[in-house]
Amino acid sequence: MSQNDIVLVPLCEAILNDFSASYWLKLALTSALERDPVDAVADAEALVRALREHCDDVVDTVHYWNCFDI
C-alpha cells in the first residue's frame, strides 16, 4: 500500500455506496478523505457548528413568523 492509498472505514464506504446519500455529502467525504484527517475533522466540526447556528436561526425565524398565522 502506498502513502496515497485511502483506506475506507466501514461508515465511509457505506456512505459512498449509499444511493440515498446526497451528491454533496459524497463529494465532501471524498475530498475530506484526501486531506490530513486531523485537519479534515477540525474543519468538519467547524462546518457543523456554522450550519447548526444557521439552521437554528432559520427555524427560530420561521417559528416566530408562524406565531402570527391566524
Protein Blocks (a to p, Z undefined) as FASTA:
>chain_A
ZZklccddfklmmmmmmmkbcfklmmmmmmmmmmcfklmmmmmmmmmmmmmmmmmmmmmm
mmmmmmmpZZ
